[in-house]
């Protein structure tokens, strides 16, 4: 792929990823821009965007293996993953600052009493080491194998995120369904692709 094409695509990805944050910033300075409950709107937008970007990030590896022509999408995996963490951090800060006013006792009580908060905090803590080790320096220090094992936590974080969403919405609300299906398919895709690769390797050895 030409360098100019990569630059154009990366610019488009940056714009698309920053768009939800830009809309929130614009709404904050617009009368009634964030609706009757601004805090809930910010929490919903940042949480939804986190799950969406996390799901897209997880989909990159299966897509490039199934469609070799799309191998170039791997160039955007780290960027999308970091944007997912960016929105996860905004989501967490919404809870810390706007719901609990930085009160540690209120936060501890919230975590203990409300299971969806517990699951959300767990998801964020799982994403934190992945974001901190997303640099080339971290890959060299950890080594490829250890780095890959560590970054498989992203699947656990995604599961926690989906559960957090289900436990947060009211009974009968089906907004988490698309994420549940997508993450379930992506989880099933990993062993399926590993089995396919082992089968291909055995055939090559026999040949």
N, C-alpha and C positions, 0 to 999 in steps of 0.2 A: 504494500500500500504506500502511495506517495506521501511524503512528509506533509505537504500542503493539505492533503485530504485528512490526515490525522489531526492536524491543527484545527481544521474546520469542525471535525466531529467532536474534538475535546471542548472546543468553545461552545458547541451546541449542548453538550452534556453539562457543562458548567452552568449555562443559562437555565436549562431545564431543572437542574438540581437546586439552584438558588431561587427559582420562581416562587415556591411556596413561602419561603422566608421573606421574599420581597413583598408578597401580597400581605403577609402579616404586618410587616413594617408600615406598608401603605395604609392598612386598615387602622393601625394604632394612631395615625394622625388624621384620620377621617372620621367625622361624626357618625357614630353608630356603625363604623366600618367593621368592627369585630362582633357585631350582634349584641343581643341583650345580656349575654354572659361571656365577656371577652376572655376570661381565664379558661373557661371550658372550651372555647373555640380554639385558643392557642394550644391547649393540651391535646385536643382531638386532631388538629392539623399536624402538629409535630409528631405525635404518635403514629398516625396513619402514614405519614411520609417516611418515617423510620422503617416501618414494616414493608412498605412498598420498595424502598431502595435496598433493603436487606434481601428481599425475595429476588429482586432483579440480579443482585450480586451473586446469590447462590445459583441462579439459573445460568450464569455465564459458562461455567465448566461443562455442564451437560450439553449446552447448545453448541459449543465449539467442537465437542467430541462427536456429536451426531451429525453436524454439518461442518466439515473441514473448511469449507469456503468462508465460514464466519470465524475462523481462528483469530482474526484481528480484534475481536471484541474483548479478548483478555487484556488488552491495553487499558481498558477502562474499569477493570475489576477493583483495583486498589482505590481509584478515585471514587467510585460508587460506594465502596465500603466505608470510606472516610466520611462521605456525606451522610451515610446512614448513621454513623456515630455522632456526627454534628447535630442531626435532628434528634437523636436519642438524648444528647446532652441538653438541648433546648427543652425537650420534654421533661427531663429530670429537673432542670432548673425551674420550670413552671411549677412543679410540685413543691420543690424546696422553697422557692421565693414567694410565689403567688398564693399557694394554698397553705403553707406552713410558716411563712414569714421568717425563714431561717431558724426556726425554733427547734433545736435538737430533740427536746422532750416530746413535742407534738409529732415530729417525724417518727420517733421510736414508737410512739403509741399508735400512729397510723399504720406502721409496718406490722405491728403485733395484732392489730384488730382487723385490718382489711386485707384479705388474701390476694386481691388483685394488685395491691400496692407491693406486697411481699414479692410477688412474681415479677412485677415490673422492675423493682430494684435488683433482683437477681439477674434479669436479662441485661440490665445496664452494666452490672459488675462483670458479667461474662464478656461483654463487648470491650470493656476498658483495656484489658491486656492486649487484645487484638489490635486496637488502635495504637497503643504504645509501641507495638512491635511491627508496625507496618512499613518501617523504613528498610532500605537496603542494608544499613549498618546492623540492624537487629537481625536480619536474615543471616548475615555473615557470622554474627556472634553466637546465635542459637544453633546454626547449622540447618541445612535444608530439611532434614527429617524431623528434627525437634520443632522447627518452625511450622511445618505442615501439620504435625500432631496438635500443636497448640491452637492453630487456626481452625481446626475442626470444631472447636467450641462454638463457632458461628452457628452451627446447626442447633446446638443446645440453646443458644441465645434466641434463635428464631422461634423454636418451640415455646420457650418461656414467653416470648413476645406475643405469640398467638394466644396462649392461655391467658395471659394478662388482658388481652383485648376481649376474649370471651367472658371472663369474670367481671370485666368492667361494664359491659353493655347490659341493658335490661333484658329480661327474659322475652324471647320472641324476636329480638333484633338480630338480623342475620348478616350484618356488615362484615363480621370476621370470616364468613364462609369462603370467599375467594382466597384469602390468605391461608386458610386451613388446607384447602385443596392444593394450592400451589406448593406450600411447604411439604405437605405429605407426598406429593409427586416427586419433588426434588430429593426427599429423603430416600424414597424407593429407588430413584434413579441411580444413586451411588452404588449399592450392591449389584444392581443390574448391569451397570457399566463395567464394574470390576469383574463380574462373571464373564461378560462378553470379551474382555481383554484377556482373561486367563484362557478362554477357549481359543482365541485367536493365536495366543502364544503357543499353546499345545499343538495346534495345527501346523504352525511354522516349524516347531521342533521335529514333528513327525515327517514333514516334507523334507 
